[in-house]
Amino acid sequence: MPDLLTVFALIAVVLMVSALASGIVERAPLSFPMIFLGLGVLLGERGFGILSVGSHDQGLEAIAILSLSMVLFLDAVRLQLDDLGRDWLAPALILGPGTILIIGVVSLAAGLLLGLSLLQALIVGVILASTDPVVLRDVIRDERIPSSLRRTLSIEAGTNDIVVLPILLVLIALVRAEAGSAGEWAILLAQVFLLGPLAGFVVGGLASIVSKRVDSRFEIGRVYQALYGVGVVLAAFVAGEAVGGDGFLAAFAAGVAVVLLDTELCDCFLEYGEITAEMSMLLAFMLFGALLSTLVGAIPLVPALALAGITILVARPLALMLVLRRSRMSPRARAFMGWFGPRGLASLLFALLLVRDGVPQAERLLAIIGVVVAVSVVAHGASVAPLAAAYGRAVRRETHAEERTGSASGLFGVEANSAPRVAVDELAGMLDGPNPPVVLDVRSRSQYDREPDQIPGSVRVAPDKVEAWARSRPHGETVVAYCT
């Protein structure tokens, strides 16, 4: 474990480098995970020898726990469960059949290429089925990408770990032979799937209710509300572990409790929580870079790189091509979504669980997973800006099917009933009347670029952004949309 002075220096590097590089990252084919993973390798024992990190390092474990707990809690809070009820189909296909297909292909490749046992190969396949929200964040924020695709990727990134983690926990129990009889398995599964999440839900629900009541009577300061939120995440993790369950599932359940009980957290916590999660994730990337630089020499590199190629170029694209074959998407959209399934910090954190739980050959599995993650971080991080720009140019040349909807459900034609049509003369009369409607120009980007003239007084809103625009409008307002 690094000494105190080194810890302070690392935190200083994270804070200062992330600030100084932010403008460059926005413009260049770079990402923060690329930068800090590379810094870790540079500072590690195989580099300048400044940073020495072991797989059993308690500091690394603490940062990993904080990072993943915060990410899962914030993902749950941002899920917007009401919207998810309508937008479930495309993400469910990716998270369900898509994830199973990815696990199968990657596990088969891991077993054949690296000579892993069945359980070891399955563990590698499950861990590498986790989609990294850190790299995806740049894609989700890019307005050049149609909203329907960004919405689908956002839901996947927010729920993927919760699909993968329970499978991983069961596989770890199998490889460690923690349960034998049916009764022991029933107890283990109850702890993982029921007790842990229930403990987190109770902690999240009670903490948010208590905070709301105390705030209404004594007014808690914004700074302390932000700190309180971090405390809720850690308390949920501890509660989940204390009942014999999993603390990460408990942290996610605590976030779900906040949403379901409609107990809004202070926006100051969401901002502070994101900053805390960001800092801890970048620090974790740096530490993992230093750790992986010492582990990679223990595995055959060429088969590990081949596994990375199959994971990135075959497993996910093939899975998504199959599960999204009936969707209303252009071939470009399917290829885009098939490519952007990056592996990142979540996979490394899950691999660290193997070390923590004493899984046989855990460090070897961590090294294999680390090689795949490193390749993914570089490949996906470098491709976000150029591929988003290319997509933006493509939708300005011609209309793509995914542009016509702003929701994930719309990709499968699950839309609201058709709106009544209005004739041109009728619209002219309405505009001359005492309560004229709002006229929306919802032409696709390419149609608008070819003929930018609009109906006088109309509002330009791209078709995939109509739903988001409508949320801010008064209820009952008359709107007439037109396209070509």
C-alpha positions as CSV (number, residue, x, y, z in Angstrom):
1,M,0.0,0.0,0.0
2,P,1.4,3.5,-0.9
3,D,2.5,5.6,2.0
4,L,0.5,8.6,3.1
5,L,2.6,11.1,1.1
6,T,2.2,9.0,-2.1
7,V,-1.5,8.8,-1.5
8,F,-1.7,12.6,-1.3
9,A,0.4,13.0,-4.4
10,L,-1.8,10.6,-6.4
11,I,-5.0,12.5,-5.3
12,A,-3.3,15.7,-6.4
13,V,-2.4,14.2,-9.8
14,V,-6.0,13.1,-10.3
15,L,-7.5,16.5,-9.5
16,M,-4.9,18.6,-11.4
17,V,-4.5,16.4,-14.5
18,S,-8.2,15.9,-15.0
19,A,-8.8,19.6,-14.8
20,L,-5.9,20.5,-17.2
21,A,-6.8,17.8,-19.7
22,S,-10.6,18.3,-19.8
23,G,-10.4,20.7,-22.8
24,I,-8.1,18.4,-24.7
25,V,-10.2,15.3,-24.0
26,E,-13.3,17.0,-25.4
27,R,-11.5,17.7,-28.7
28,A,-9.0,14.9,-29.2
29,P,-9.5,11.1,-29.6
30,L,-8.7,10.6,-25.9
31,S,-10.6,9.7,-22.7
32,F,-9.8,10.1,-19.0
33,P,-9.6,6.3,-18.5
34,M,-6.9,6.2,-21.2
35,I,-4.9,8.9,-19.6
36,F,-5.0,7.6,-16.0
37,L,-4.6,3.9,-16.9
38,G,-1.5,5.0,-18.9
39,L,-0.3,7.1,-16.0
40,G,-0.6,4.1,-13.7
41,V,1.6,2.0,-16.0
42,L,4.1,4.9,-16.3
43,L,4.3,5.3,-12.5
44,G,4.2,1.6,-11.7
45,E,7.1,-0.8,-11.0
46,R,7.6,-1.5,-14.7
47,G,7.8,2.3,-15.3
48,F,9.4,4.9,-13.0
49,G,8.9,2.6,-10.0
50,I,7.1,5.4,-8.0
51,L,3.9,3.5,-7.4
52,S,3.8,-0.1,-6.1
53,V,0.3,-1.7,-5.9
54,G,-0.5,-5.3,-5.1
55,S,-3.7,-7.2,-5.8
56,H,-4.4,-7.5,-2.1
57,D,-3.8,-3.8,-1.5
58,Q,-6.4,-2.6,1.0
59,G,-6.2,0.9,-0.4
60,L,-7.0,-0.3,-3.8
61,E,-9.9,-2.4,-2.4
62,A,-11.3,0.6,-0.5
63,I,-11.2,2.9,-3.5
64,A,-12.7,0.1,-5.6
65,I,-15.6,-0.4,-3.2
66,L,-16.3,3.4,-2.9
67,S,-16.2,3.8,-6.7
68,L,-18.5,0.9,-7.6
69,S,-20.9,1.6,-4.7
70,M,-21.3,5.3,-5.7
71,V,-21.7,4.4,-9.4
72,L,-24.4,1.8,-8.7
73,F,-26.3,4.1,-6.3
74,L,-26.2,7.0,-8.7
75,D,-27.2,4.8,-11.6
76,A,-30.3,3.7,-9.7
77,V,-31.2,7.2,-8.7
78,R,-31.0,8.3,-12.4
79,L,-32.9,5.4,-13.8
80,Q,-36.2,7.3,-14.0
81,L,-38.3,4.2,-13.4
82,D,-41.5,5.7,-14.8
83,D,-39.8,6.2,-18.2
84,L,-38.2,2.8,-17.9
85,G,-41.7,1.3,-17.9
86,R,-42.1,2.5,-21.5
87,D,-38.5,2.1,-22.7
88,W,-37.9,-1.4,-21.5
89,L,-37.9,-3.5,-24.7
90,A,-34.6,-2.6,-26.4
91,P,-32.5,-2.4,-23.2
92,A,-34.1,-5.7,-22.0
93,L,-33.1,-7.5,-25.2
94,I,-29.5,-6.3,-24.8
95,L,-29.4,-7.0,-21.1
96,G,-31.1,-10.4,-21.3
97,P,-30.5,-12.4,-24.4
98,G,-27.7,-10.1,-25.5
99,T,-25.7,-10.5,-22.3
100,I,-26.2,-14.3,-22.3
101,L,-24.9,-14.5,-25.9
102,I,-21.9,-12.2,-25.0
103,I,-21.1,-14.4,-22.0
104,G,-21.3,-17.5,-24.1
105,V,-19.0,-16.3,-26.9
106,V,-16.4,-14.8,-24.6
107,S,-16.4,-17.8,-22.3
108,L,-15.8,-20.2,-25.2
109,A,-13.0,-18.0,-26.5
110,A,-11.4,-17.7,-23.1
111,G,-11.5,-21.4,-22.5
112,L,-10.0,-22.2,-26.0
113,L,-7.4,-19.5,-26.1
114,L,-6.1,-19.5,-22.5
115,G,-6.9,-23.1,-21.4
116,L,-9.2,-22.0,-18.6
117,S,-11.5,-24.4,-16.8
118,L,-15.3,-24.2,-17.5
119,L,-16.0,-22.2,-14.3
120,Q,-13.0,-19.9,-14.8
121,A,-14.0,-19.3,-18.5
122,L,-17.5,-18.5,-17.4
123,I,-16.2,-16.1,-14.7
124,V,-14.1,-14.3,-17.4
125,G,-17.1,-14.2,-19.8
126,V,-19.4,-12.8,-17.1
127,I,-17.0,-10.1,-16.0
128,L,-16.3,-9.0,-19.6
129,A,-20.0,-8.7,-20.3
130,S,-20.1,-5.7,-18.1
131,T,-20.5,-2.4,-20.0
132,D,-18.4,0.5,-18.7
133,P,-20.5,3.7,-18.1
134,V,-17.4,5.9,-17.9
135,V,-16.5,5.7,-21.6
136,L,-20.2,5.4,-22.6
137,R,-20.8,8.7,-20.9
138,D,-19.1,10.6,-23.7
139,V,-21.3,8.9,-26.2
140,I,-24.5,9.5,-24.2
141,R,-23.8,13.2,-23.9
142,D,-23.1,13.7,-27.6
143,E,-26.0,15.5,-29.2
144,R,-25.0,14.3,-32.7
145,I,-26.2,10.8,-31.8
146,P,-30.0,10.3,-32.0
147,S,-31.7,10.3,-28.6
148,S,-33.2,6.9,-29.1
149,L,-29.7,5.3,-29.2
150,R,-28.4,7.4,-26.4
151,R,-31.4,6.5,-24.2
152,T,-30.9,2.8,-24.9
153,L,-27.2,2.9,-24.1
154,S,-27.9,5.0,-21.0
155,I,-30.3,2.4,-19.6
156,E,-27.9,-0.4,-20.5
157,A,-25.0,1.3,-18.8
158,G,-27.2,2.0,-15.7
159,T,-28.4,-1.6,-15.2
160,N,-25.8,-3.9,-16.8
161,D,-23.8,-4.3,-13.7
162,I,-26.8,-5.4,-11.7
163,V,-27.5,-8.1,-14.3
164,V,-23.9,-9.3,-14.3
165,L,-23.0,-9.1,-10.6
166,P,-25.5,-11.7,-9.2
167,I,-24.3,-14.2,-11.9
168,L,-20.7,-13.5,-10.9
169,L,-21.5,-14.0,-7.2
170,V,-23.1,-17.4,-7.8
171,L,-20.1,-18.5,-10.0
172,I,-17.7,-17.4,-7.2
173,A,-19.6,-19.5,-4.7
174,L,-19.5,-22.4,-7.1
175,V,-15.7,-22.2,-7.7
176,R,-15.1,-21.9,-3.9
177,A,-17.6,-24.7,-3.2
178,E,-19.3,-22.5,-0.5
179,A,-22.6,-24.4,-0.8
180,G,-23.2,-28.1,-1.4
181,S,-26.7,-29.1,-0.4
182,A,-29.9,-27.6,-1.7
183,G,-30.5,-26.0,1.7
184,E,-27.1,-24.3,1.7
185,W,-27.7,-23.0,-1.9
186,A,-31.1,-21.7,-0.8
187,I,-29.5,-19.8,2.0
188,L,-26.7,-18.4,-0.2
189,L,-29.1,-17.3,-2.9
190,A,-31.5,-15.7,-0.3
191,Q,-28.6,-13.7,1.1
192,V,-27.4,-12.5,-2.3
193,F,-30.7,-11.8,-4.0
194,L,-33.0,-11.0,-1.0
195,L,-31.3,-10.1,2.2
196,G,-28.6,-7.9,0.8
197,P,-30.9,-5.8,-1.5
198,L,-33.5,-5.7,1.2
199,A,-31.0,-4.3,3.7
200,G,-29.9,-1.7,1.2
201,F,-33.5,-0.8,0.4
202,V,-34.3,-0.3,4.1
203,V,-31.2,1.8,4.7
204,G,-31.9,4.0,1.6
205,G,-35.6,4.4,2.4
206,L,-35.2,5.2,6.1
207,A,-32.3,7.5,5.5
208,S,-34.0,9.5,2.8
209,I,-37.3,9.8,4.9
210,V,-35.4,10.9,8.0
211,S,-33.4,13.4,6.0
212,K,-36.5,14.9,4.5
213,R,-38.3,15.2,7.8
214,V,-35.3,16.7,9.6
215,D,-34.7,19.1,6.7
216,S,-38.3,20.3,6.8
217,R,-38.0,21.1,10.5
218,F,-34.4,22.3,11.0
219,E,-33.1,22.9,7.4
220,I,-30.0,20.9,6.8
221,G,-27.3,22.8,5.0
222,R,-26.6,21.9,1.4
223,V,-23.0,20.9,2.2
224,Y,-24.2,18.5,4.8
225,Q,-26.9,17.1,2.6
226,A,-24.2,16.2,0.1
227,L,-22.1,14.5,2.7
228,Y,-25.2,12.7,4.1
229,G,-25.8,11.2,0.6
230,V,-22.3,9.7,0.5
231,G,-23.0,8.3,4.1
232,V,-26.2,6.7,2.9
233,V,-24.3,4.8,0.1
234,L,-21.6,3.5,2.5
235,A,-24.2,2.6,5.1
236,A,-26.2,0.6,2.5
237,F,-23.0,-1.2,1.5
238,V,-22.2,-2.1,5.1
239,A,-25.7,-3.3,5.8
240,G,-25.7,-5.5,2.8
241,E,-22.4,-7.1,3.8
242,A,-23.5,-7.4,7.5
243,V,-26.5,-9.6,6.6
244,G,-24.3,-11.9,4.5
245,G,-25.4,-10.5,1.2
246,D,-23.5,-8.3,-1.3
247,G,-22.9,-4.7,-0.5
248,F,-22.9,-3.5,-4.1
249,L,-26.4,-4.9,-4.7
250,A,-27.4,-3.2,-1.4
251,A,-26.0,0.2,-2.7
252,F,-28.1,-0.1,-5.9
253,A,-31.2,-1.1,-3.9
254,A,-30.7,2.0,-1.7
255,G,-30.8,4.2,-4.8
256,V,-34.0,2.3,-6.0
257,A,-35.6,3.0,-2.6
258,V,-35.0,6.8,-3.0
259,V,-36.7,6.7,-6.4
260,L,-39.6,4.5,-5.4
261,L,-40.4,6.4,-2.2
262,D,-40.3,9.6,-4.2
263,T,-37.8,11.1,-1.7
264,E,-35.8,13.4,-3.8
265,L,-32.2,13.9,-2.8
266,C,-30.7,17.4,-2.8
267,D,-29.2,18.2,-6.2
268,C,-26.1,19.1,-4.3
269,F,-25.6,15.4,-3.4
270,L,-26.0,14.3,-7.0
271,E,-23.3,16.9,-8.0
272,Y,-21.0,16.0,-5.1
273,G,-21.7,12.3,-5.6
274,E,-20.7,12.5,-9.2
275,I,-17.5,14.4,-8.3
276,T,-16.6,11.9,-5.6
277,A,-17.3,9.0,-7.9
278,E,-15.3,10.6,-10.7
279,M,-12.3,11.2,-8.5
280,S,-12.3,7.7,-7.1
281,M,-12.8,6.1,-10.5
282,L,-9.9,8.0,-12.0
283,L,-7.7,7.2,-9.0
284,A,-8.8,3.5,-9.3
285,F,-7.8,3.5,-13.0
286,M,-4.3,4.8,-12.1
287,L,-3.9,2.2,-9.4
288,F,-5.1,-0.6,-11.7
289,G,-2.7,0.6,-14.4
290,A,0.2,0.2,-11.9
291,L,-1.1,-3.2,-10.8
292,L,-1.7,-4.6,-14.3
293,S,1.8,-3.6,-15.4
294,T,3.2,-6.1,-12.9
295,L,0.6,-8.9,-13.7
296,V,0.6,-9.0,-17.5
297,G,3.9,-10.7,-17.7
298,A,2.4,-13.8,-15.9
299,I,0.0,-14.6,-18.8
300,P,0.5,-15.4,-22.5
301,L,0.0,-11.9,-24.1
302,V,-1.0,-13.0,-27.7
303,P,-3.9,-15.2,-26.6
304,A,-5.1,-12.5,-24.2
305,L,-5.0,-9.9,-27.0
306,A,-6.9,-12.3,-29.2
307,L,-9.5,-12.6,-26.5
308,A,-9.8,-8.8,-26.4
309,G,-10.3,-8.8,-30.2
310,I,-13.1,-11.4,-30.0
311,T,-14.8,-9.7,-27.0
312,I,-14.8,-6.3,-28.8
313,L,-15.1,-7.1,-32.4
314,V,-17.2,-10.4,-32.4
315,A,-19.1,-11.0,-29.2
316,R,-21.1,-7.8,-28.7
317,P,-21.6,-6.9,-32.4
318,L,-22.9,-10.5,-33.0
319,A,-25.1,-10.4,-30.0
320,L,-26.7,-7.1,-30.8
321,M,-27.1,-7.9,-34.5
322,L,-29.2,-10.9,-33.4
323,V,-31.3,-9.3,-30.7
324,L,-31.9,-6.0,-32.5
325,R,-32.6,-7.5,-36.0
326,R,-36.3,-6.5,-35.8
327,S,-35.7,-3.0,-34.6
328,R,-36.3,0.1,-36.7
329,M,-32.7,1.1,-37.0
330,S,-30.3,1.8,-39.8
331,P,-27.4,-0.6,-40.3
332,R,-25.2,2.3,-39.1
333,A,-27.1,2.4,-35.8
334,R,-26.8,-1.3,-35.2
335,A,-23.0,-1.2,-36.0
336,F,-22.6,1.9,-33.7
337,M,-24.4,0.2,-30.8
338,G,-22.5,-3.1,-31.4
339,W,-19.2,-1.3,-31.2
340,F,-19.9,0.8,-28.1
341,G,-20.0,-1.8,-25.4
342,P,-16.7,-0.8,-23.7
343,R,-15.1,-2.8,-20.9
344,G,-13.7,-0.7,-18.2
345,L,-13.5,0.0,-14.5
346,A,-16.5,-2.2,-13.5
347,S,-14.8,-5.3,-15.1
348,L,-11.6,-4.5,-13.1
349,L,-13.6,-4.1,-9.9
350,F,-15.4,-7.3,-10.4
351,A,-12.1,-9.1,-11.1
352,L,-10.8,-7.7,-7.9
353,L,-13.6,-9.4,-6.1
354,L,-12.0,-12.7,-7.2
355,V,-8.9,-11.8,-5.3
356,R,-10.8,-10.6,-2.3
357,D,-12.8,-13.8,-2.1
358,G,-9.8,-16.1,-2.6
359,V,-10.8,-17.6,-5.9
360,P,-8.1,-20.0,-7.2
361,Q,-5.8,-18.3,-9.8
362,A,-7.5,-15.0,-9.2
363,E,-4.5,-12.9,-10.1
364,R,-4.2,-14.8,-13.5
365,L,-7.8,-14.1,-14.2
366,L,-7.4,-10.4,-13.2
367,A,-4.4,-10.1,-15.6
368,I,-6.4,-11.6,-18.5
369,I,-9.4,-9.3,-17.8
370,G,-7.0,-6.4,-17.4
371,V,-5.5,-6.9,-20.9
372,V,-9.0,-6.9,-22.4
373,V,-10.0,-3.8,-20.5
374,A,-6.8,-2.0,-21.5
375,V,-7.4,-2.7,-25.2
376,S,-11.1,-1.6,-24.8
377,V,-10.2,1.6,-23.0
378,V,-7.8,2.6,-25.8
379,A,-10.0,1.5,-28.7
380,H,-13.3,2.8,-27.5
381,G,-11.9,6.0,-25.9
382,A,-10.1,6.9,-29.1
383,S,-13.1,6.2,-31.3
384,V,-15.8,8.2,-29.5
385,A,-15.1,11.6,-31.1
386,P,-14.4,10.4,-34.7
387,L,-17.3,8.0,-34.8
388,A,-19.8,10.5,-33.3
389,A,-18.6,13.1,-35.8
390,A,-19.1,10.6,-38.7
391,Y,-22.5,9.7,-37.4
392,G,-23.4,13.3,-37.2
393,R,-22.4,13.9,-40.8
394,A,-24.3,10.8,-41.9
395,V,-27.6,11.9,-40.4
396,R,-27.2,15.3,-42.0
397,R,-26.9,13.7,-45.5
398,E,-29.9,11.4,-45.2
399,T,-32.7,10.5,-42.8
400,H,-32.1,7.5,-40.5
401,A,-34.9,5.4,-39.0
402,E,-33.7,5.9,-35.4
403,E,-34.0,9.7,-35.8
404,R,-37.8,9.4,-35.9
405,T,-38.1,8.5,-32.2
406,G,-36.7,9.8,-29.0
407,S,-37.3,6.7,-26.9
408,A,-35.8,3.3,-26.7
409,S,-39.2,1.7,-27.2
410,G,-39.7,3.6,-30.5
411,L,-36.8,1.6,-32.0
412,F,-39.3,-1.3,-32.1
413,G,-42.3,0.7,-33.2
414,V,-43.8,0.8,-29.7
415,E,-45.0,4.4,-29.9
416,A,-48.1,6.3,-28.8
417,N,-51.2,6.3,-31.0
418,S,-51.0,8.4,-34.2
419,A,-51.9,12.1,-33.7
420,P,-54.8,13.6,-35.7
421,R,-53.8,15.3,-38.9
422,V,-54.4,19.0,-39.6
423,A,-54.9,20.4,-43.1
424,V,-52.9,23.4,-44.3
425,D,-56.0,25.6,-44.5
426,E,-57.1,24.5,-41.0
427,L,-53.7,25.3,-39.5
428,A,-53.8,28.7,-41.1
429,G,-57.1,29.4,-39.5
430,M,-55.8,28.2,-36.1
431,L,-52.8,30.5,-36.3
432,D,-55.1,33.5,-37.0
433,G,-57.3,32.6,-34.1
434,P,-57.2,33.8,-30.5
435,N,-55.3,30.8,-29.1
436,P,-52.8,29.8,-31.8
437,P,-51.0,26.5,-31.4
438,V,-47.3,26.0,-31.1
439,V,-46.0,24.8,-34.5
440,L,-43.0,22.4,-34.3
441,D,-40.7,21.8,-37.2
442,V,-39.7,18.1,-36.6
443,R,-38.0,17.4,-39.9
444,S,-35.0,15.2,-39.8
445,R,-31.6,16.8,-39.8
446,S,-30.8,16.0,-43.4
447,Q,-34.2,17.4,-44.5
448,Y,-33.8,20.5,-42.5
449,D,-30.3,21.1,-43.9
450,R,-31.4,20.8,-47.5
451,E,-34.3,23.2,-46.9
452,P,-33.9,25.3,-43.8
453,D,-36.9,27.6,-44.4
454,Q,-39.6,27.1,-41.8
455,I,-43.2,28.1,-41.3
456,P,-43.0,31.6,-39.8
457,G,-43.1,31.4,-36.0
458,S,-42.5,27.7,-35.8
459,V,-40.0,26.1,-33.4
460,R,-37.3,23.8,-34.6
461,V,-37.0,20.5,-32.7
462,A,-35.3,17.4,-34.1
463,P,-37.8,14.5,-34.1
464,D,-35.8,12.4,-31.6
465,K,-35.9,15.4,-29.1
466,V,-39.6,16.1,-29.2
467,E,-40.3,14.1,-26.1
468,A,-37.7,15.9,-24.0
469,W,-39.0,19.2,-25.3
470,A,-42.6,18.3,-24.4
471,R,-41.6,17.7,-20.7
472,S,-40.9,21.4,-20.2
473,R,-44.2,22.6,-21.8
474,P,-47.5,23.4,-19.9
475,H,-50.1,20.6,-19.8
476,G,-52.9,21.0,-22.3
477,E,-51.0,23.1,-24.8
478,T,-52.0,22.7,-28.4
479,V,-49.1,21.6,-30.6
480,V,-49.0,21.0,-34.4
481,A,-45.9,19.2,-35.7
482,Y,-44.9,19.1,-39.3
483,C,-42.2,17.3,-41.4
484,T,-41.6,16.4,-45.0
